[in-house]
Structure formats: C-alpha cells, structure tokens
Amino acid sequence: MIDEGIVPDHHVFTILINAYATHGMMGDAMLMFQEMKRQGVKPNAVTYATLVAAFCRMSRLDDAMDIFSDMTDQGVPPNESAYRCLIQGFCAHGSLVKVKELVSEMISKGFRLDVVFFSSVINNLCKEGKVWEAQLLFDFVRSMGLRPDLIMFCSLMDGYCLVGKMKEALKVLDSMLSAGLEPNAVVYGALINGYCKIGRIDDGLNLFREMSLKGVKPTTIEYCIIIDGLFQAARPIAAKKMFDEMIESEIPVDIETYSAVLNGLFRNNCFDEAITLFKKLRSTNVKVDIVTLTTVISGMFKARKIEEAKHLFVSIPTYKLVPSIVTYGIMISNFINEGLLEEADDIFFYNG
C-alpha cells in the first residue's frame, strides 16, 4: 500500500495498531504509531485510547500515562474511553490519589461518571481478589455523592466472600439494607457461597432457608452452591435431599449442578448412586461437558471400576468432545497407580 504511494489514513493505522495491541505486540503497535506520525497522519482520540487501553491491560501504567500525556500535548482532547481505562488501571494498583485526580479532571471536562462504570471496576477488582482496593473505590464513590446500586453492593460483598472475610461481607449487607436496598438471589448466593467456602455450612443453610421466607426464590445457582457445600462438608444425605428438593421444585438442573452432585457422590463414596445418576443424565436434554465426563472417569477409578472408566474415556468423541489435559492426567496417573504402565503409555500417545 505504502510502496504504491498510497498513504493510509488514521482509520487504517488505528485498525493495525489495535490488531497488534490486542495480541500484546506493543512493540509493533508503537512502531506502527510512530510510522503513522512519520507519514504525517495525525493520531486521533481513538488511536490514543487504543494504546492507553492496551498498556493498562498489561499493567504498564507509566507507558499508558506517557501516551495520555502525548495525546494532550498534541492538542487531542482525551475521550471518555481513555479516562476510564486509566481509572480502572490505577484502581487495580491501589493508586486512589491518581484515580481521584483523573476523576476530577473528567468532571471538569464535562464527562459524566455513573454508578454503572464504578460497579464494573469494583466487580473486576473483586474478581482479582483486590478487595481492599475495591473498598477504597467504593468509599470514594460514596464521597462523591453517588449512590451505590445493588450490583455495586453485591460485587463488594462477593469480593469479601471470595476471600473468606464474612464479617466484612455482612457489614456491606447491613450498609446495603440501610440504603433501602433489599437482597436478591445473587446477594444471597454470594453470602451462601462465602459461608460454604470457609466451612460454615449451617450458616449457609440458614441463609438459604431465609431466602424463601423473605420471598426470594432460590435459583439453580443457589441450589448448586448449597448442594456442593453440603457434599464438601461430608453431609451427602442432606445434599441428596437438597438435590431432590431442587427437582421437586422444578428448578432447572444444569450441567454444573449435575457435575457438583456427581463429584460429591464420588467424593463421599456413594459410587453406585453416582453411576446411576450419570446414566440418568445421559437420558436428559442436558448437554454433557468434558468436566462432567472427567469427574465420572475419576470417580470410576476411585470405585475400582477400571474397565468402565476406560470405556467412558474411549467414548468421549461420541459426545462430540475431546479429552482435556486434566482428563489425560487422570487416566495416566490412575493407570500408573494400577501398575498398567503400557496402558498409561498408550494414553500418552492417544490421538482420539
């Protein structure tokens, strides 16, 4: 294109820069950016924001700020996307002072920051285990006069639950109730999961029962959480009873729930019940995934049903699935444990 004397416009250059940046090839992206300038094509706000976003994704905040500074130096007004990427990046690094600076700058330029954006940032921080940073941002949002919505409260609550800090999670719940917001199934699910993770299954059960009393109907997710928690607590009878209740209540049973039940049954040595349930699963319209098949194969080895495990492994392609690295690992390790070294070797070179 250039060899033929055709100079790409800013749109073409931005597409190329974005392609390199998306694949983490920032050296090539920056070379293209410099070539763009060399050709006399002025980068626009979208071009700059593309680079800022890419550097932020890679936690290269100094580079992101260099691009942002170049943007303003060249007289290109930063767009909302560039600001949001920087805010999210500095939030992830706990740099609240810089976040406040960027937010103030945005507001002074007429940009509107809403609860939806901050909810998204808080949710991402919590998923990464950065609950302290999420809490700082949550407090900052409230200090700006913005009213956190149910999603923001739930995200922060879930963040604390994921790291086992139930006392803090309950404080968030109290704050949410004080704000006049009522918990929904997602909120209950987060708290129940938190209790199950730290082994406080009875507290989880109490919350699960409280849901119905408060008029909040448990969904597939909450049933799956509590069933898995009961199995984890070595209470298979209660878990099976809860699973039966789920079916009787006509709550949809998805493959994740079946996997949790199968895994729990095998873990608690309820081998025959697990295999019976798996046979029943195959007669339903629920699509089996490789995680479920791997769970059953592992359970069959534990139940000393080696031939059945081998047969199920060989039949995986009939489900239009392929074994995962975990599936191969289970097959090989169990064959080695059984002294079946030749069969372990065959699995290693298996190509379906």
Secondary structure, 3 states (H helix, E strand, C coil): CCCCCCCCCHHHHHHHHHHHHHCCCHHHHHHHHHHHHHCCCCCCHHHHHHHHHHHHHCCCHHHHHHHHHHHHHCCCCCCHHHHHHHHHHHHHCCCHHHHHHHHHHHHHCCCCCCHHHHHHHHHHHHHCCCHHHHHHHHHHHHHCCCCCCHHHHHHHHHHHHHCCCHHHHHHHHHHHHHCCCCCCHHHHHHHHHHHHHCCCHHHHHHHHHHHHHCCCCCCHHHHHHHHHHHHHCCCHHHHHHHHHHHHHCCCCCCHHHHHHHHHHHHHCCCHHHHHHHHHHHHCCCCCCCHHHHHHHHHHHHHCCCHHHHHHHHHCHHHHCCCCCHHHHHHHHHHHHHCCCHHHHHHHHCCCC
